[in-house]
């Protein structure tokens, strides 16, 4: 008996993809065969459901879509290190279907536009010979361009003028002579026209916010928020394709640095976890300065790698309204609030460090979840299923809880990569519902105890950072190029040595971090991009490339040196060779300390061999 083949449409799962649809073909011969096939089919559905749930829960974000029209930004991964899809959904729920009996269709590339500006949208129809055709061809019955079910045009090409800021989905629908309709979609990202002359300041009360929580935004100098009725959120991982328009309403507030408060229920917007740039808009123009928020995923998800952003150190150096942990007078008891706008002009000490790290990891197919130091201090389940913690940049200020949790994590078998310098230098504590960072920098030390603040390596704490992470600022200090040249020359440091001192020297080229780099022992890397920059952590090195622990008796002695550089702690100490990259054991886990803030330069120079070394380091330690 000839079988009949049925094609069963399972629908398209918007939590996984706009464009991928799921079909199962079943060949049926008779009633008995039908029953058997349906039983098998139901088992298949169970398996497919498990697979789809697994895919949906992977990576940095458990809810991220995969987009096969991403204009060259496609990724085989999922989550925050994969593509971010627009929040707007097609309203007709028609699955894209681009191939028919007579021709194929394509809605064209995604586009960007300014509000009330004109763009040209053009579709493509090709016959089976791959030649372009249009409405005049006998096989084409009709052409429709639709937005939210409304007809925009019946021509192959038309001019479109968007009137609303955000991301729009436009459907290209072509019906053939037999009445069968093919569909495809294109996206238009609509941005505001410009900026108002006086931009207001704004900041989130928490830099990192759960994807299903409430986002609270403060405007410190705005009493009348009637003009700030919309908020634009730009997903910094995919700036072209993730512009979300949120309608908001402000209310007066008595909270510190917060005249007006805006609350947003993030559950309504289903934002993929990522770092977002936020701007309030007044009608069609940007009305606020840029500010950022990190939308984090559920810690119960299967997070293998997490990145801790050093927000406490950002706030320590943040001198908004003339107050920081250094100004107006450093050597006293200090207190700063996290309820302040963070600077955004540079990468260093700003959320832009997190943005560039996010993009760098995505480009190298490394999937990670992003959190911050306040999460590390306060969240109980932050290390659920985590294998590797990574910290980029400058993480100078740590609380007792931060250190205790990370030490316990590594002792139990977790791994830690520190791609920064001057790490774990000052001990601080949180106060005022964890909104204030408090430290005693005066000459009069705190009383001993876990609430004591000050230098980790001095009284009353006496628990130097190198006992955990192996390296210390005291053991290396500043790059030579932060000195005036004359000081270097006084120590018989030549001009050539001075010029090359921004690079590191390989100690152990056999280590996996140098895989596929062709670097030999004592070869230099990172000189051109200044991988040795700003501040460093290290241990003095002997002539035989071993660590000199004479002045650092509490340092982690399991250290395996991997690279060194010339550094200088201060004018009272000579220029010296210091081990800046080292691997060490700590309990059942491992620590790879890379010893320099300058590693962040690889975000701007991915072509440099240093970028390959950093990628190798993360890939090696995540296993």
FENGI-V251767 format. One record per residue. RES is the residue in one letter. PSI is psi in whole degrees, -180 to 180 (none if undefined). D_FIRST is the distance of its C-alpha to the first C-alpha in Angstrom with 1 decimal. Layout:
BEGIN
RES_PSI_D_FIRST, RES_PSI_D_FIRST
END
This chain:
BEGIN
X_136_0.0, X_133_3.8, X_155_6.3, X_131_9.5, X_125_12.7, X_138_15.8, X_114_19.3, X_123_21.7, X_122_25.4, X_-7_27.7, X_170_30.9, X_132_33.8, X_108_36.3, X_-18_39.8, X_-9_41.4, X_-42_39.5, X_145_38.9, X_-34_39.1, X_-16_36.9, X_128_34.2, X_157_31.2, X_122_28.5, X_151_24.7, X_127_21.7, X_131_18.2, X_125_15.4, X_125_11.7, X_129_10.0, X_-38_6.6, X_-179_8.4, X_-43_12.2, X_-41_13.1, X_-37_11.7, X_-47_13.6, X_-45_16.7, X_-44_16.7, X_-38_16.3, X_-38_19.0, X_-45_21.3, X_-38_21.0, X_-41_21.6, X_-36_24.7, X_-40_26.1, X_-41_25.6, X_-41_27.5, X_-44_30.3, X_-45_30.6, X_-42_30.5, X_-43_33.2, X_-43_35.4, X_-44_35.1, X_-39_36.0, X_-41_38.9, X_-45_40.1, X_-43_40.0, X_-25_41.8, X_-1_44.5, X_169_45.3, X_-160_48.3, X_-24_51.4, X_128_49.5, X_-1_46.8, X_14_45.8, X_142_45.9, X_157_43.3, X_133_42.0, X_119_42.4, X_15_40.8, X_54_43.3, X_17_46.4, X_48_48.3, X_3_48.4, X_22_49.0, X_150_45.6, X_144_45.5, X_-12_42.9, X_-176_44.7, X_178_44.9, X_-165_47.8, X_-22_51.2, X_7_51.1, X_-170_47.9, X_145_47.6, X_131_48.9, X_160_47.0, X_153_48.6, X_-30_49.1, X_135_48.2, X_145_44.6, X_137_42.6, X_-20_42.8, X_-7_39.6, X_19_37.4, X_122_35.2, X_133_33.6, X_135_34.6, X_101_32.0, X_-7_33.5, X_127_30.7, X_-169_29.1, X_-35_27.5, X_-24_30.9, X_170_33.4, X_157_34.4, X_159_37.3, X_126_40.0, X_-3_42.6, X_177_45.2, X_153_47.4, X_151_48.9, X_159_52.5, X_148_55.8, X_158_58.1, X_150_61.3, X_136_61.6, X_6_62.3, X_164_61.9, X_137_59.5, X_156_56.6, X_125_54.1, X_127_50.4, X_131_48.2, X_168_44.4, X_135_42.5, X_126_39.6, X_136_38.2, X_-175_35.8, X_-18_33.2, X_7_36.1, X_29_37.9, X_141_40.6, X_137_42.2, X_173_41.7, X_-160_43.0, X_-19_42.8, X_-15_43.7, X_141_40.4, X_-24_38.1, X_-9_35.1, X_118_37.4, X_-44_37.8, X_157_40.0, X_134_41.6, X_135_42.9, X_125_44.9, X_143_44.9, X_119_47.0, X_35_46.4, X_-9_44.4, X_142_47.3, X_127_47.2, X_-39_49.5, X_156_48.8, X_17_46.5, X_160_47.6, X_-33_46.2, X_138_49.6, X_164_52.0, X_131_55.1, X_135_54.8, X_100_57.8, X_146_57.0, X_2_59.4, X_134_58.6, X_138_59.0, X_-162_55.9, X_126_52.4, X_142_50.3, X_124_46.5, X_128_45.8, X_132_42.3, X_116_41.4, X_122_38.7, X_127_37.4, X_132_35.2, X_178_33.4, X_-17_33.3, X_2_30.0, X_5_31.6, X_131_30.0, X_134_32.7, X_147_33.4, X_149_36.0, X_164_38.3, X_155_41.6, X_158_45.1, X_143_48.0, X_116_51.6, X_117_54.2, X_118_57.2, X_159_60.6, X_163_64.0, X_-27_66.4, X_-159_69.2, X_147_71.6, X_162_74.4, X_-36_77.9, X_100_78.5, X_133_75.6, X_159_75.6, X_149_74.9, X_156_72.2, X_151_70.7, X_146_68.2, X_-25_69.9, X_126_67.5, X_-39_66.3, X_129_63.1, X_138_61.2, X_146_57.9, X_-22_55.0, X_20_54.9, X_-173_58.7, X_127_61.4, X_122_62.9, X_124_66.7, X_134_68.5, X_140_72.3, X_104_74.4, X_-21_77.9, X_21_79.7, X_118_77.9, X_-37_79.3, X_107_77.5, X_14_73.7, X_-26_73.0, X_-11_72.2, X_75_69.8, X_-5_66.9, X_148_64.1, X_129_63.3, X_127_61.3, X_117_59.5, X_117_58.6, X_114_56.3, X_-12_58.3, X_-27_55.4, X_74_53.7, X_-29_56.5, X_-32_54.6, X_9_51.7, X_68_53.0, X_112_55.7, X_130_55.6, X_117_57.8, X_129_59.0, X_127_61.2, X_165_64.1, X_128_67.3, X_161_70.3, X_155_72.9, X_153_76.4, X_148_76.8, X_3_79.7, X_154_77.9, X_135_79.7, X_32_79.2, X_86_77.0, X_-38_78.5, X_138_75.0, X_136_71.9, X_130_68.3, X_133_65.5, X_125_61.8, X_104_58.9, X_-22_56.6, X_-27_53.7, X_-21_53.4, X_-11_52.8, X_46_50.4, X_127_52.4, X_144_50.9, X_130_53.5, X_-178_55.7, X_129_59.3, X_138_59.9, X_131_62.8, X_144_64.0, X_133_66.1, X_146_67.3, X_147_67.2, X_103_69.4, X_-99_67.4, X_4_66.3, X_145_68.7, X_130_68.8, X_-4_71.5, X_158_71.5, X_158_71.9, X_138_68.9, X_161_68.2, X_153_65.3, X_143_63.3, X_110_60.9, X_113_57.9, X_156_56.9, X_179_53.7, X_128_53.5, X_-12_55.2, X_-8_52.6, X_171_50.1, X_74_49.3, X_112_52.2, X_-35_52.8, X_132_55.5, X_144_58.0, X_126_60.7, X_116_64.0, X_132_65.8, X_65_69.6, X_-33_70.5, X_-40_73.6, X_-37_75.1, X_-45_74.1, X_-30_76.0, X_-38_78.9, X_-9_79.6, X_114_78.7, X_35_82.1, X_130_81.1, X_25_84.3, X_16_86.3, X_128_85.2, X_-175_83.3, X_6_83.9, X_-20_86.2, X_149_88.0, X_-21_90.6, X_122_91.9, X_-40_89.7, X_68_92.0, X_179_91.9, X_126_89.6, X_152_86.7, X_127_84.0, X_153_81.4, X_146_78.6, X_-8_75.0, X_65_75.2, X_149_76.1, X_134_74.3, X_146_73.4, X_155_74.4, X_4_71.6, X_-28_73.6, X_173_72.9, X_-40_70.2, X_132_72.7, X_27_73.3, X_166_70.9, X_-17_67.3, X_-22_66.6, X_-45_66.7, X_-40_63.7, X_-48_61.9, X_-36_62.5, X_-41_61.4, X_-46_58.2, X_-40_57.4, X_-45_58.4, X_-41_56.1, X_-45_53.1, X_-29_53.8, X_18_53.7, X_38_50.6, X_120_52.5, X_121_51.4, X_154_54.2, X_138_55.4, X_130_58.8, X_-173_61.5, X_179_65.3, X_-27_68.3, X_-35_68.7, X_-45_65.2, X_-39_66.2, X_-40_69.4, X_-28_67.9, X_133_64.2, X_-38_63.5, X_27_59.8, X_-25_60.0, X_15_59.1, X_121_55.9, X_7_53.5, X_135_55.8, X_-32_56.3, X_135_58.6, X_134_61.3, X_136_62.5, X_123_65.7, X_145_66.6, X_-131_70.1, X_102_73.1, X_77_72.8, X_-33_76.5, X_119_76.8, X_145_75.1, X_167_75.5, X_-43_75.9, X_-41_72.5, X_-50_70.8, X_-44_72.3, X_-44_71.7, X_-43_68.0, X_-39_67.4, X_-44_69.4, X_-38_67.4, X_-46_64.1, X_-40_65.1, X_-35_66.6, X_1_63.3, X_0_61.4, X_161_60.8, X_156_61.9, X_128_64.1, X_125_64.6, X_100_67.7, X_61_67.6, X_-170_71.0, X_171_74.7, X_41_77.5, X_143_75.0, X_54_76.2, X_-48_79.8, X_141_80.9, X_129_80.2, X_171_79.8, X_160_78.9, X_147_77.3, X_171_79.1, X_60_78.9, X_37_75.4, X_20_74.4, X_-21_75.4, X_141_78.5, X_124_78.9, X_138_82.2, X_147_84.2, X_105_87.8, X_11_88.9, X_171_92.6, X_-21_94.9, X_112_95.1, X_154_92.1, X_165_90.0, X_146_90.3, X_154_88.0, X_170_84.7, X_-17_81.1, X_-7_82.3, X_146_84.8, X_164_84.1, X_-159_85.4, X_136_84.7, X_-32_82.3, X_2_84.5, X_173_87.9, X_143_89.6, X_12_88.7, X_-52_85.1, X_45_85.5, X_75_81.8, X_147_81.3, X_-32_77.9, X_-18_77.9, X_-20_77.7, X_-59_74.1, X_3_72.9, X_-44_75.2, X_161_76.7, X_150_79.3, X_-34_81.0, X_-24_84.3, X_-1_83.2, X_-70_82.5, X_-125_83.2, X_151_83.2, X_149_82.0, X_-34_85.0, X_-6_84.4, X_-5_85.2, X_154_88.8, X_139_91.3, X_-37_91.4, X_-34_95.0, X_-39_94.3, X_-41_91.8, X_-34_94.3, X_-23_96.9, X_24_94.7, X_32_94.4, X_119_90.9, X_167_90.5, X_-42_89.1, X_-42_86.1, X_-40_85.4, X_-45_85.8, X_-32_83.3, X_-1_80.7, X_-4_81.2, X_-1_78.2, X_168_75.8, X_159_75.0, X_135_75.4, X_133_72.7, X_-47_73.9, X_88_70.7, X_-12_68.3, X_-12_66.0, X_145_65.0, X_-22_61.5, X_-19_62.9, X_13_64.0, X_135_60.7, X_29_59.9, X_-16_63.3, X_15_65.2, X_138_68.3, X_173_70.8, X_135_73.5, X_2_76.1, X_150_74.0, X_151_74.2, X_156_71.5, X_6_71.6, X_-47_75.0, X_-31_74.0, X_0_72.2, X_59_74.8, X_-23_72.6, X_102_76.0, X_150_77.1, X_-75_78.8, X_151_79.1, X_163_77.9, X_142_77.6, X_-175_78.6, X_135_80.7, X_146_83.5, X_137_82.6, X_170_84.7, X_-23_85.2, X_20_82.6, X_17_79.9, X_156_80.0, X_144_80.7, X_104_84.2, X_11_84.2, X_-47_88.0, X_3_88.2, X_65_84.8, X_-21_85.0, X_2_82.3, X_153_79.7, X_110_76.4, X_-4_77.4, X_11_73.8, X_133_73.8, X_105_72.2, X_138_73.7, X_-31_71.4, X_153_73.4, X_169_76.9, X_165_79.0, X_130_82.6, X_172_83.6, X_122_86.7, X_-49_87.1, X_-176_90.3, X_-13_93.6, X_-6_95.0, X_145_92.4, X_162_91.9, X_136_88.9, X_162_86.7, X_127_83.4, X_140_81.1, X_119_77.7, X_-24_75.4, X_124_72.0, X_149_71.5, X_139_68.9, X_158_70.0, X_150_68.7, X_103_69.3, X_-130_68.2, X_-5_64.6, X_-175_63.9, X_153_65.0, X_131_66.9, X_104_66.9, X_122_69.8, X_-1_70.0, X_11_73.5, X_136_73.9, X_-27_73.2, X_-10_72.7, X_-22_69.1, X_-16_68.1, X_-20_69.0, X_-22_65.7, X_-34_64.0, X_-17_65.9, X_68_65.6, X_-13_62.1, X_-16_62.8, X_148_65.6, X_-23_65.0, X_-35_66.2, X_-40_63.0, X_-41_61.0, X_-43_63.3, X_-42_62.7, X_-45_58.9, X_-41_59.1, X_-46_61.3, X_-44_58.9, X_-36_55.9, X_-41_57.8, X_-15_59.1, X_-14_55.8, X_none_54.3
END
